[in-house]
Amino acid sequence: MDTRFYKALIVQDEHDEPEDGYGVVFPDLPGCTTSGDTVEQAYEHAFEALALHVEGMNEDGIPLPEPTRFNAPLPPWLADVGGKIERSVLVPVRIPGRAIRISITMDKGLLGRLDAEAAASGDTRSGYIAEAVRRRMEREHHRTER
């Protein structure tokens, strides 16, 4: 899986009231937004918002744009975003590969537990399995690097 870094702008509400919080927009990905009560919280939320946006685009078969240069001019649609830009930051996201259908065999009881866990976490069965395998492989990779 590739990792890309997309520029995010953390914007304070145009009323300059700190209690109004901060919004996050991604110039390369119109519609990908989030917010937080503090700059730090907004930045933390940016990771999840970007990951979900990229996942949705991938599932819908929409090609992802390449990230623009960090110092590239902002796109015209950002003229409509009110507020003061507090920070420009890079947010990493893993780019999923093309999904393919597979067939696996699993104990019926384990499958029931899997489906319950996936549903409770808001994932699909396939998404839950893929994330579990990804985490296991990362753990194994880190263990063998030592």
C-alpha positions in Angstrom: 0.0 0.0 0.0 1.3 3.4 -1.0 1.2 6.4 1.4 0.4 9.8 0.1 0.6 13.1 2.0 -2.2 15.6 1.4 -2.1 19.2 2.5 -4.7 20.2 5.0 -5.6 23.7 6.1 -6.7 24.3 9.7 -9.0 27.3 9.6 -10.3 29.3 12.6 -13.9 30.4 12.3 -14.2 33.8 10.6 -15.5 35.4 13.8 -12.1 34.9 15.4 -13.8 33.4 18.5 -11.5 30.6 19.8 -14.5 28.8 21.3 -16.0 28.4 17.8 -13.3 25.9 17.0 -11.4 25.1 13.9 -12.3 23.5 10.6 -10.1 21.5 8.3 -10.2 21.4 4.6 -8.1 19.6 2.0 -7.4 21.7 -1.1 -6.9 18.6 -3.2 -10.1 16.9 -2.1 -13.1 19.2 -2.1 -15.7 17.8 0.3 -13.2 16.3 2.7 -13.6 18.3 5.9 -13.6 17.9 9.6 -13.3 20.1 12.7 -12.2 20.3 16.3 -12.4 22.5 19.3 -8.7 23.1 19.3 -6.0 23.2 16.5 -4.6 20.0 17.9 -8.0 18.2 17.9 -8.8 19.4 14.4 -5.4 18.0 13.2 -6.1 14.7 14.9 -9.6 14.5 13.3 -8.0 15.2 9.9 -6.3 11.8 9.8 -9.7 10.0 10.1 -11.5 12.3 7.8 -8.9 11.8 5.1 -8.8 8.0 5.5 -12.6 7.8 5.3 -12.7 10.1 2.2 -10.0 8.1 0.4 -11.7 4.8 1.3 -15.1 6.1 -0.1 -13.5 7.4 -3.3 -11.8 4.0 -3.7 -15.0 2.0 -3.1 -16.8 4.3 -5.6 -14.1 3.8 -8.2 -13.2 7.5 -8.2 -9.5 8.1 -9.0 -7.6 9.9 -6.3 -5.8 13.1 -7.4 -2.1 13.3 -6.9 -1.2 15.6 -4.0 -0.2 19.1 -5.2 3.0 20.7 -4.0 2.8 22.0 -0.5 3.4 25.6 -1.6 1.1 25.4 -4.6 -1.5 28.2 -4.9 -4.9 27.4 -3.3 -7.7 26.4 -5.7 -10.4 29.0 -6.4 -13.1 27.1 -4.5 -11.2 27.8 -1.3 -12.1 31.5 -1.7 -15.5 30.6 -0.3 -14.0 29.2 2.9 -14.4 31.9 5.5 -11.9 32.2 8.4 -8.2 32.6 9.1 -5.8 29.8 8.1 -4.1 28.9 11.3 -1.9 26.1 10.0 -1.0 24.3 6.8 -0.1 20.7 7.5 0.6 17.4 5.7 -1.6 14.5 6.6 -0.6 11.0 5.5 -3.0 8.4 4.2 -2.5 4.9 3.0 -3.8 4.4 -0.5 -5.7 1.1 -0.8 -5.0 -1.1 -3.8 -7.7 -2.5 -6.1 -10.0 -4.8 -4.3 -10.5 -8.3 -5.5 -13.0 -10.9 -4.5 -11.7 -14.0 -2.7 -13.3 -17.1 -1.2 -12.2 -18.3 2.3 -13.2 -21.1 4.6 -13.8 -20.4 8.3 -15.3 -22.1 11.3 -19.0 -21.2 11.5 -18.7 -19.9 15.1 -15.7 -17.8 14.3 -17.6 -16.3 11.3 -20.5 -15.4 13.6 -18.1 -13.7 16.0 -16.4 -11.9 13.1 -19.7 -10.6 11.8 -20.7 -9.4 15.2 -17.4 -7.6 15.8 -17.4 -6.1 12.3 -21.0 -4.8 12.7 -20.2 -3.3 16.2 -17.2 -1.5 14.7 -19.1 -0.2 11.7 -17.1 -2.2 9.3 -18.0 -4.7 6.6 -16.8 -8.3 7.0 -14.2 -7.8 4.2 -13.0 -4.5 5.7 -12.7 -6.0 9.2 -10.7 -9.0 7.9 -8.4 -6.8 5.7 -7.7 -4.5 8.7 -6.9 -7.4 11.0 -4.6 -8.9 8.4 -2.9 -5.5 7.9 -2.3 -5.1 11.6 -1.0 -8.6 12.0 1.4 -8.2 9.1 2.7 -4.8 10.5 3.3 -6.4 13.9 5.2 -9.3 12.3 7.2 -6.9 10.2 8.2 -4.8 13.2 9.0 -7.9 15.2 11.4 -9.2 12.4 13.1 -5.8 12.1 14.4 -6.0 15.7 
